[in-house]
Amino acid sequence: MKKIFILLILFLIAVYLGLWMKQDSGYVLITYKNWSVETTLWVLIIAIFLAFIIFNFIIGLFNIIIGMPNFLKNWFTNHKIKKARKQTKIGLYAWAEGKLKQSERLLIKSAPKSDIPLINYLIATHVAHKQGNFSACDIYLDKARMLNINKPIAADLLQAQLFFDSEHLDEAIIILNNIRQLFPNNEHVLRLLYKAYVKVKGWQQLLDLWSDLYKYKILSKPQLEDLERNIYINLLSKKENFISLHNFWSNIPRYLRHDNEILLAYVEGLIRCGNNEILVEKLLRYALKKSWDERLIEKYGLITGAKPIKQLAFAEGFLNDYRNDINLLLCLGRLCKKLQLWGKSQNYFEIGMRLQKSKTVFNELGQLMDLLNRKEVALEYYRKAALFV
């Protein structure tokens, strides 16, 4: 309807112009030397208009002829790009379907003419690695790096990932640290470094990395807390002398020194370094006053403080609330044994045995019976300990 209306308007305008031209056609005379041309005004206008159109057509045709080589060159280039894009697409489908050889062949063949050659080389590297063709991996990665010499992060990251996947962790860590120097806040680099250090148990490196993991929120809050705890526990377990152990403990954040798992690792380190049981007893007593912990009370029974009688009294103070706790009963039995309170020691061990039979309680009763020179009873307890599963 709209087109019909426009045609009607144009028709009316044409009729109006035709009537106007017929009514007054005008007169034009052009003379030049012996030449003269005379015509109506409207014929001249139409002639000029047609000449203008013909002139523009000739100019356009001339430009087309001049630009034909570039046109053909662009056409062939675009044709090759489209062909390469199609081959890349087929190669990606083959990769997704597990047709690795076909995928690698198509991706590499189309890479030089592809408008995304980096993707071709990176995926071809992954495919070659899957097939165990590691020399091809190096070639493809080098070509990928050449596409972006100033920032070869994509190729380096893929190489690090492949090293990580194949358990070549040292090589992966070296590459990741090199990338990290250039891109310190790259989340993928930090996450992969974290995983690699966990696998190689690089606790000191994880400690150095922890602040960035926290800053860039690479892990969730519970994961970060668990990681931080594990880092300090494992580093404490590696200290072999009192000075290094104590200095490291002093540098642990105060809120973590109140964590019972970390405290227990420090206590075990103190015992391992020797001659620190008085300090250990104080630390355990202070921690147990703040909160009950089965692991700490068991450890409390294994050390001898400055005042063993007071140590026993302190431990017995928990009987009202934890009289059926096997770890408390073992602790009390051991403390009584050190004080040669044989009857009390035997009583605590036997109560513990009735509550929960274990290899530990059988061995403790066997040792106690040895001290009391009751060899046959001791042997029976040792036999039970050996048979206990």
Helices and strands as residue ranges (DSSP letters): H 2-23, E 28-32, E 35-39, H 41-96, H 100-110, G 111-113, H 117-130, H 134-147, H 153-165, H 169-182, H 187-200, H 203-215, H 221-237, H 242-251, H 254-257, H 260-273, H 277-290, H 294-300, H 308-316, H 319-322, H 326-338, H 342-355, H 359-371, H 375-387
